[in-house]
Amino acid sequence: MLFLQIHLEKIMQELYHSIEQSLQTVFDPDFPLVDIYTLGLIYSIDINEEAKKIKIVMSFTTPVCPMADYLLESVKNAALIPAPDYDVEVETTFDPMWSPKMIRDKDLQRMFE
């Protein structure tokens, strides 16, 4: 039983990593050189293996983002690439509000200082 649990955890870690990588192919049109994952717009990725559901919580650089629908659909489609058998829900939040301090790349973060 322990072997199966460890094996499932490894599979979930690999799926999580694959989703992260896939999200790194989505770009905010306002920042076309940096993907939304690196920008820190993805707040969380939760995978429920039993229910075959993925929930992604994200934000935008501004609450009045004109490309919000495009980004939501792009994030959903990117998550479906490594997990085509899952139901993907993308939720937006502005709590906390995105700021350049959320950028995952420290060198890139310094450009916004």
RAHUPE-V868397 format. One record per backbone hydrogen bond with DSSP energy under -1.0 kcal/mol. CO is the residue of the C=O (numbers start at 1). NH is the residue of the N-H. E is the energy in kcal/mol with one decimal. If there is no record, write none. Layout:
# RAHUPE-V868397
co={CO,CO}
nh={NH,NH}
e={E,E}
This chain:
# RAHUPE-V868397
co={1,2,3,4,5,6,7,8,9,10,11,12,13,14,15,16,17,18,19,22,23,26,28,31,35,36,37,38,41,44,46,48,48,52,53,54,55,56,57,57,58,62,65,67,68,69,70,71,72,73,74,75,76,83,87,89,91,99,100,105,106,109,110}
nh={5,6,7,8,9,10,11,12,13,14,15,16,17,18,19,20,21,22,23,25,26,36,31,34,39,41,40,104,59,57,55,52,53,87,48,89,46,91,43,44,93,65,68,71,72,73,74,75,76,77,78,79,80,86,54,56,58,102,103,109,110,112,113}
e={-2.1,-2.6,-2.6,-2.5,-2.3,-2.1,-2.2,-2.5,-2.3,-2.3,-2.4,-2.7,-2.5,-2.3,-2.4,-2.4,-2.5,-2.3,-2.6,-1.7,-1.6,-2.7,-1.9,-1.9,-2.1,-2.3,-1.1,-2.8,-2.3,-2.2,-2.8,-1.0,-2.0,-2.8,-3.4,-3.0,-2.9,-3.2,-2.7,-1.8,-2.1,-1.3,-1.3,-2.7,-2.7,-2.3,-2.4,-2.6,-2.2,-2.6,-2.4,-2.2,-1.6,-1.7,-2.8,-2.9,-2.8,-2.4,-1.6,-2.4,-1.7,-1.4,-1.1}
